[in-house]
Structure formats: C-alpha cells, structure tokens
Amino acid sequence: MHNRLLQKNLNSSVRLLRLSAVLLIIAASTLYSINVRGATGSFAFTNYELGSTPGTTCPNALANCYNFAAEPAIRADNSGNFYASSENGLTGGTVAWKSTDAGLHYITLQSPNSASAGSMQFSPAGGDTDLAVASLLNGNGFYNVYVASLALTNVYVSTSSDGGSTWLLNPTGASVPGDDRPWIAAEGTGKVCVSYHSITATNDIFVTCSTDAGTTFAQTGNAFDPNHLWLASFQNEIGNLAIDPNSHNIYQSLSGIASASETTCLNCSLHAVWLAVSTDGGLTFTDHAVYVNPDTSVFYGHQFVNVSVDQAGNIYVIFSDDHNLYYSFSTDHGTTWSAPSQINQTPSSTAIMPWSVAGGAGKLDVVWYGTSYYHAGTSPDNYPSSAAWYVFFAQNLQATTPGSQFSQTTATPIVHYGGVCESGVTCSGNRDLYDDFGVAASPTTGLASIIYSDDQYSNTPTQPAGPGCTSSRSNTSYCDSTNIATQTSGTGIFP
C-alpha cells in the first residue's frame, strides 16, 4: 500500500509541475455553444470486489475476494471476454483479471509483470496501468492482451497470447526514458502502441509502436506536428490512445493551450481539447482542435481527456471542466468536430475522471465519478465530507446526432465521501480514487462492465473487508480496492 501511494504521489507531483507551468500561458478563442440534453434510463448493475490471489474467482463466498489495488483499466475482446488490470504501486506489480461470462464473474490472473519476471514477488513496475486487446485472432486462436505499467524509467508492456494464462514481459515499451502516464492501444493480430509523456525532455507526447505483439518497439512518433510543437514544454496534459481497426488511424487525445501566442500568458490554463491523428501507422501526427473554450481559466486536464471510436469509425472525445462533462464527435476521422454537448445531469452536479466506450455506429457509453455537491469556485479537492461520490453511467444510442439524449443512472453504491484530490501531494483532498478508471462493453451482449476504485468499508460476501480495513478506516486508503459493476439489464451498444 505504501509503495503504491508513494508511486502515485511521485506521478502526481510531476503533473502538478506541469499545471504550474501551464498557468503561465494565454488563450485564443473558438466559441462553440454548449448543448445540454438528457433523459433518465433503466439500467441495472451487479457490484462486487475483485480478488488479488491468482486463481480466485469473484464474487464468491470466500474471504479472499479482496484487493488493495487502485486506478484500474478494462477492455473486451471480440469474443466477449473482459480483461482488467489495476496497480499495486512501484515494485508491487500489476493485478489482472479475466471474465468469460459477460462480466458476472472475474478470475484473478497471474500478475502480468511480476510473474513474467521469473515468478518473483518483486516487480519494478506497478505504477500507472492501462490495457489493450487485439482486434484479430492470433495463430493460437486468441486475441492478444497487452498490459502497460509505469516504472518511471520506462513503460513495461506485458503480452499474453493465450488468453491471460501466461505473460511475456518487455521492460522497454517506451523508447524515450523518463516517462509518465502511459496509455496503450492495439489492432490487428500484433500491432500495439504505447503513448506517454517524456518528463526528462520537453514534455512531448511520444507514441511508440510494435508490430510483433510487443516483443520490440521499433517505431516512435511525436504526437505534435511541426505546426504545434508549442504544445510541448509542459503545456499539455496527455489523454488516452485509441486505434481504429478499420482505417488503422491512431488517435491521441490531450488538453493544452490554444495557440503559440499563449506560451507567454500568465493567466491561462489548458482550455483547449486536442486530438492528434496519425494516418501512417504512428510515424507522424496531425493535430486538430476539438474544442477551444474562450474562457482561458477553464482547465480540461482533469484526469483525463478520453477518446473512443465506434465500429463505423466515428470518434468521440470526452472532457471535464471539473464541474460538467462534455463530448464532441467527429465523422470525418478527426478533421472537424461537433459543438460540445453536456453529458451529466442531476443528480451528478459534479462530474470528473471520464471514460468512454463506443460500440455500433453512434452508440456510446460514458462513465465518471460524480456527486450531487457543487459550489462555484470550490474544487473537488476541497469538497466537504458530506459530498457522496458514485460511479455514474450514461448511454447515447444516437451520439452522432446533435442534441441527442443520454440516459443516465448510478452504477454503484457510494464509493467515496468528501474531497477528491486531482493535484498531487499538495492537495487537501483524499487520493483514494486516484486519477482514472474504466468501462468496456461486450461485443457479444452489448452490455457494459465498469471497473472502479472504492474506499468504503464493507464486509459482505461480495465486498469483503481486506486486512486492515475496518469501519473506523472507511474512506481511507486502508479500505481502497478495485471493484466491478457489470450491467445486467438495459440496452447495449453493440448491434
């Protein structure tokens, strides 16, 4: 636990340095209207805690269905299997899970980086984690699964070509050393790409790709094209990475400043949302502005801008201003974008840390941490202890139609009370939710499975209390765990 907290604090300190530098810049303005639409939906979810011991299937009546991991990720392969990962912190390794029954149960896999490093308990990885699955079957009849884990000096990428039974570790998934916040995406049988900040250089965003299922990463491209190099020098916040398996385009999301003139601004923030687009397999990128808020004090670097792609190649970018959550869509491979529309509705007056998954054409699921509390001028870091946080789930089945509606529901019980830290070790809020979580949808059922962090004391068969987690320690890191919320009814997003 201590190692994970130390690692996350180190990462967040770096992000805080970026934010401090960002506040020295200025803004341009491309004004769009912010549309607000909404509807309530009828969905049901089953919630339970995951285990940390390999071979454990959860939920069950056993007391070993508990863990102390946080900041998880999740994906689904085309057969409908879910794969998930979460982090134990530096030297603690990464925990991984698999579900073969549409997310109703998950079995704990061998650690992708500890086990593959010679069956040792020690692992140099265990920081920021992300996960990807291939879009085509390999020669063994499986979809390759890739888990990325941060080790500060590099990004460790572990590959499973047998459905998560064994892992092959590559400790050099990033070609530029000194890295932060890796993201990973895959397509075809063996292409996998990792994006990351280079914190020892100028905070460029690099995308390093492998064509041999992660054995070697021989190709590296810069997400900033020659006309947008000013986005580097700590004037951006990295978002996730996605690959369209049909067009093979690679999409890197981020927030940043709006123009080169803003590099000397003293009162500006990351008020622009960007998408870097590569049409040549990650060799080069072209940067497109998704949305530029004319209010230069607005900050969209709230862990994190998120991109997803549906089966028709439509792109969705989700972003939060620390109050409301918005999305824009593109139907022309990221060249032009719709006006942003607000996603969250009452009772989610605050919406942060979004993640999305796209399915059939125009079908989109979005999740976030939300609370009914909101006070203008107060950041979530400083929310009162009465602020109750949930995982919210919203769905739009016509997401490429301007003004279309999202159906919204809460997918979990309360996962946290009070402040939520988003600014590293200097914040006054609690860090138990860390920086992000995830959602995936099964291509066979269309239904979602959400993986999230929870720091509430519970001692039930489906959510047992781990050692050290007592009722008096609820809402602290002693009770932090990775949990699942799987959709059991309602509409799905795949045809």
QUIWO-V715740 format. One line per field, one symbol per residue. burial: 1 if it has 9 or more other ideal C-beta (glycine too) atoms within 8 Angstrom, else 0. Layout:
# QUIWO-V715740
burial: ???
This chain:
# QUIWO-V715740
burial: 101111111111111111101110111101000110110010101011111100011100000011111111111110011111111111111111111001100111111111111000001111111111111101000111111111110111111110110011111011010111111111111111111111100011111111001100101111111001011101111111111100011111111111000110100111111111110011001111111110010111110111111110111111111101111111001100111111111001111111111111011111111111110000111010001111111111101100011111101101111111111100101111111111111110011111111111100001111100110011111111111111100101110
